[in-house]
Amino acid sequence: MATDFKFPDKKAVVFWPIGTGDSTTLVLKPGEIVMQIDLRHLEKADDAENPEWPIIDHLVKLLPKRNGRPYLAAFVLTHPDQDHIQGFAELLKKVAIGELWHTPKIFRDQSDQESLCDDAKAFRKEAHRRRKAILDNPNAPVQAGDRWLGLAEVEAHANRFELVGWNDLTGPWPTGRKPALAIFLPKPLPMEFPKQGK
């Protein structure tokens, strides 16, 4: 395990040596914007003789600081298997995470929600907390740490797509509606949507 590793001074992709699973860091703007895709933090990596690295320890040391805390601009979860989310609860305690990106489908596809690992449950709980914070205060500015990427509902028409609603992510997807990527922004965009059916 290397103890002197540093992020490059230019845009970069870091594939962490973690054995089985995934853990990738994108350095998008050095010293300012860093994004994590999946996580596999291994406690055994704390042993200097082990080839795997303790990723959270490195992130805490290397991430840019905001308000005195390490700051990760976004955490992206591809799917909630343990080898893609291991250590998330610890990361959430040690690092401020600006945005969470995932699709609710990754949790809906799990036939047994209770069989999710503890870190996947921690991610799902944090995503629900952020969704609730935004939906309970629709006119409030969105704070870093409350941003969450989710899905809106659209209907396809001959010449356009119509934004028709928001799925609260707890039930089945409505028939005839298509999912569209939606992100909560700090303030409304300067535009209006046409009335439904017009």
Phi, psi and omega in degrees: 000128179277136180253351183253018181294140175226151173293146176297160179274017177219173178305139184202160172241127180248117175262107185286141177282100184232008182078230181282137179114192181224147175196105186233135178245131176254121174264101186271323175218100186311133179079358182226308187237113178231139184232141180246130174249114182061169183205134172222084178270125183247126178298326181296342180291347177291345177281122184300338181276353184271139181286340178283156182249145175281091191300317182300318178302317179292318179298315180303320182285325191260337184294151173297156182257139171227126183054036177080000180245149172301138185235123176253119185298319180207147172241125182250127177249118180281321174195156191271027174291149186304324182284006176239356184223003185297121180102001184300318181300319178293318178301317181298327178286327188262342188227137172281127182247117183296305184226148171251131177240128175191171171249137180301338181302329182296333177269324178297329181286348178283117182292329180236099183298331181287342180277356176299145177292162183302323180289325175294321176295322178295321178295312181300318179297317180293320177298317178294322178298315180294317178301315181296317180301322181283314183290330178286339182226066189297337181260357181280149175298144179274121181273151171302137185097350174245353181289146183206135180261127183220204185236139172255167178255133176232152172247138180271132174241174184303321186239008182193169169253142181244123175286118187240351180175180180236132178271127183282003172071009181255343183238187179289159179285135181297141179296137176084358180253146180255145175282145175226143178294135179221143177229140176281128182254159180296335177210158182296149174287150181281069179203162177237148176266144177295154178297148184302133177085357182266000000 
